[in-house]
Amino acid sequence: MSSGTVSSGILTHRKEIETILSTFPPGIEFAFGYGSGVFQQQQHSSRSPQQPTLSANSSVSVSKVESNPMIDIILVVSDSELWHAKNLSLHPDHYAFIPKMLGKRFVKTVQDWGAGLYFHPMVPIVSCVGCDSEGSWRDDKSRLVKYGVISKDRFKKDLTEWDSLYCAGRMQKPILPLDMSLFSPSTKMDDSCFEKVMNWQECNLRHALSTSLLLQNPSSFRDSNSFALSTIFQTIAGLSYIGDPRLTAGAEDPDKIRKLVHSNGQLDRFVDMFSDELNNLQHLGVVSWNKSHGNDNGRIQINLRDGATREVLYKRIPRNLQSTTRQFVPQSSKGVDILIDDAKIGASCKALTMGLARIVGPPARIQSVKGVITAGIYKSFVYASAKFAKGALRGVI
């Protein structure tokens, strides 16, 4: 798992996220920061028109909120209802009017819809107190934060089974993970949770790499058995957007997937994330690859027309995707090489894409509708406007 060891392009330091997490009630077993507020995906000006603003009734003065991009954080909790009860008491201003009035059980019910996440967008939180890296005292500063809450059981299911690809998809891209047992040792929790998450993440990354390789059609490459590592990373970065209505509706930057891989430091982070899984496939004789940091020269060699190669990859994708592509997997014949023609590979890619869309689409639509309840009409409008400013309305406003 990426741990933020590649320093270039980092916009938010781990300590800053830890300071934000310290403002929440206990019960968080794992957390991670992700997205353009943590890792640079484009140049952000000091007065970016895409930066959402809040009204003056926010708990932290808007004038103190810096113009940096919003920080995205996922919080994994063991007991969602209990955690929301504490958070409603500690931070009632984070909740929209209806959830705040109806209480913890309503919040827990809404969280369980769709992908199992309850998001709080555009929340101003003090993110840094104390000395900077040069030893000078810094004033408190506030950042806009979007945090999502998910139960540990739903989180595990998504990483290991691709239940919705909502959290799993985010964790297929560079993240800043937080081991909460180290960060908050006085909090009673499952001490082995971080280790368990690492195991779930290994499964997630194995699924992602194998699925992305099966989505490649060798007929589209100049050398059908070799292509750049960045090509496979862009496919991985796009898995959780296949079937996402926000992308087709123009509520996402159409260049987002390319930026996720090619922005400052990102390619190196992808190499670090997937090197173990690439080495595993190399040990199995499925691929050969060379590591090259900082550019696109790293390459991967694989014969995707070879039946035995496709069979190995097929066994390393989630079961709910195996059912969509089973007809395209050749039956093993000991001592006989089976070659797959390009037409059948193309049909397999199409079936796999449709299978991914069936996983991603329904929960993504529900999560979008939930925003009106969880964030309220005003915040939902402002947040959606900022998204469309990066997408369909880019260059218009």
Phi, psi and omega in degrees: 000140177295134180240014177080023182287336175278117192275334185292137177083004178279125180262335184231123181283152179306319182298326179293319178292323178297322177296320177297315181296331180293345180276351182266160177290162179294165179116357177276121183263335178204148178210155174209146174261149184205172171087189189287347175276347180253312178242128184301130176242349175192171177282127179253121177283164183292340178230057182295131178291348181272353182282120180295151176237159180243161178284169187289351181273009177292157185292334176245134183305134181298328182296340180268352180279121183290161185274009176296157179297154182298139178273129176258130181223140171250132178248126178256120184240153181279326181227099186297316183296316179295318182295317179294327177300316178292320182289325175298323179287320184279320184229065180298334181289347178284343186256144176291169188301310185295310177300323181295322181285323185273342169089189192297321183292321177296316179300315179298319179297314180295320179302322184289343178292151174065238184274002176082024180241144173244112185260140172243099181272156170056047177261120177283124182226138175296126188243354181205126176224133175118216187263147176273187185294339180264003177088003180273143180289137180246144173288159174301142172229156182240144176236147171285132184235139168246114180239138178248142181246132179220147177286154182297324181294315179292324179298313179299315182299321181290318181292323186265334184239355185055058179297319181219345185064019181282305175278319180301319179296321178292327181274002170272357178240164184305136179223168169248102182276149178236124175274101187291337178292333176274324183288325182225071186296339182280347180279130179286120181201177177286107185297336183266010185300317181298318178297321177297318179298321178299322178292318177297322181292324175302318178296316180299314181291325176297314177301315186295314181294315182294318178299317182293324176294320179290342178276353179277136175252111186301338180291344182270356181254146178301312172254107190298344182253009183211137175205166184292145175302325181298333178295314180290327179291325176293324176296317178299315181298334183266355184304314185281359176259353180290114182089000179285119183295337180294326181288316181289334180276354180087017180268012175225152175298121181296343179261011188299315185296317178297317181296325180301331183260320192259358176290168188307116175085348187291319181299319178298321180293320177298318178300314180297320182297316191256005182296321180296315181291323175296320177295322178298315179293326177293321178297327178280355180079017182272320181229163166229134183215156174234141185270130178217109182279147168084357178206186184264013188281344176297137184228159178234135177247129180203139177263094184282355174271351181280125183299320181295322178296315180294327179294318178299314181295319180302321181287351182251015175251162182300151183298325181290345172265332177301323182294334182277342186239006184303322183294342182261004180265121182291144175285130182299139176226106188304125176081002181241125177282129178249123178255137182258131181281162186296327180296319180290324177296318178299318178295323178295317178300318180295316179295320179294319177298317178295323177297318177296319180297325178290333176283314188281316191301301185302309179294328178295320177295318180295318179300322180295318179292323180301333183303327179295326179280312188286325183257339185091163185296315185296307181297322179299319180294313181296316181295316179296322179298319178296322178294315180292332177295333176273341185252252187298330184263007180300129180089351180263320180247000000 
